[in-house]
Amino acid sequence: MLLTLQTDDTLTAPVHDIADQTIQCEQTEFGPRFAGEECETLVYPLENGLVQTTLAYWNRILANRHPAMVDADVSPEVSANGAY
């Protein structure tokens, strides 16, 4: 069952108590942003066919392509070739 709630009050409290998953929706300048325990909006389509991405999106890309880099303590001043 899917329910949509627009307010939190004593009438909606029982719904929160029995829901096994909650997804929040927030309107942003790029479009709606959905966030929950297992999902999150990472890409927003733009009018010209391009997309606006988020830092969380690139963190996931990096984690999948270079898992060792995710936990590495790398200074932001150091580029990939070691130059400053």
Secondary structure in CASP SS format (residue, H / E / C, confidence):
PFRMAT SS
TARGET T0000
AUTHOR 0000-0000-0000
METHOD secondary structure of the structure
MODEL  1
M C 1.00
L C 1.00
L C 1.00
T C 1.00
L C 1.00
Q C 1.00
T C 1.00
D C 1.00
D C 1.00
T C 1.00
L C 1.00
T C 1.00
A H 1.00
P H 1.00
V H 1.00
H H 1.00
D H 1.00
I H 1.00
A C 1.00
D C 1.00
Q C 1.00
T C 1.00
I C 1.00
Q E 1.00
C E 1.00
E E 1.00
Q E 1.00
T E 1.00
E C 1.00
F C 1.00
G E 1.00
P E 1.00
R E 1.00
F E 1.00
A E 1.00
G C 1.00
E C 1.00
E C 1.00
C C 1.00
E E 1.00
T C 1.00
L C 1.00
V E 1.00
Y E 1.00
P E 1.00
L C 1.00
E C 1.00
N C 1.00
G C 1.00
L C 1.00
V E 1.00
Q E 1.00
T E 1.00
T C 1.00
L H 1.00
A H 1.00
Y H 1.00
W H 1.00
N H 1.00
R H 1.00
I H 1.00
L H 1.00
A H 1.00
N H 1.00
R H 1.00
H C 1.00
P H 1.00
A H 1.00
M H 1.00
V H 1.00
D C 1.00
A C 1.00
D C 1.00
V C 1.00
S C 1.00
P C 1.00
E C 1.00
V C 1.00
S C 1.00
A C 1.00
N C 1.00
G C 1.00
A C 1.00
Y C 1.00
END
